[in-house]
Amino acid sequence: MTIQEAQNKVDQWIKTYGVRYFSELTNTAVLMEEVGELARLMARKYGDQSFKKGENQNDIGDEMADVLWVLLCLANQTGVDLSAALAKNFEKKTNRDATRHLDNEKL
């Protein structure tokens, strides 16, 4: 599915099952919460922390999808076409960083 299709699908789901979008501020807070859940899982699975006994070892893909869902909601609410924004962001990064990483001795 394309990003635009995902935005449309989330919008339709919200209008069908979600009654309405949460406010932009609430969804921003929810986004931070979802990113935190993903970060916690990443720190335990790939970082130095370990899972606590009985702790839920959620699926990383599901946590990433939760983050994407709320980001798509915010894009819909604020009138952002994420496909266009991502294309513009690629252009910005390419122009700005064309040789930056290639010239980085640390890499």
BELJO-V872212 format. One record per residue. SS is DSSP state (2 for helix, 1 for strand, 0 for the rest). PHI is phi in whole degrees, 0 to 359 (none if undefined). Layout:
[[SS;PHI] [SS;PHI]]
This chain:
[[0;none] [0;283] [2;297] [2;298] [2;298] [2;295] [2;301] [2;295] [2;294] [2;297] [2;301] [2;295] [2;296] [2;301] [2;290] [2;271] [2;246] [0;265] [0;70] [0;200] [0;290] [0;294] [0;298] [2;301] [2;293] [2;298] [2;294] [2;295] [2;295] [2;296] [2;300] [2;297] [2;298] [2;294] [2;297] [2;298] [2;296] [2;295] [2;298] [2;300] [2;295] [2;297] [2;296] [2;276] [2;279] [0;245] [0;261] [0;271] [0;278] [0;240] [0;289] [0;283] [0;303] [0;81] [0;290] [0;292] [0;261] [0;305] [0;286] [2;300] [2;300] [2;294] [2;294] [2;296] [2;295] [2;299] [2;298] [2;298] [2;305] [2;291] [2;297] [2;296] [2;300] [2;297] [2;298] [2;299] [2;293] [2;259] [0;75] [0;269] [0;272] [2;296] [2;297] [2;292] [2;296] [2;292] [2;299] [2;296] [2;292] [2;301] [2;299] [2;300] [2;294] [2;295] [2;294] [2;284] [2;244] [0;308] [0;238] [0;307] [0;283] [0;295] [0;272] [0;279] [0;295] [0;290] [0;264]]
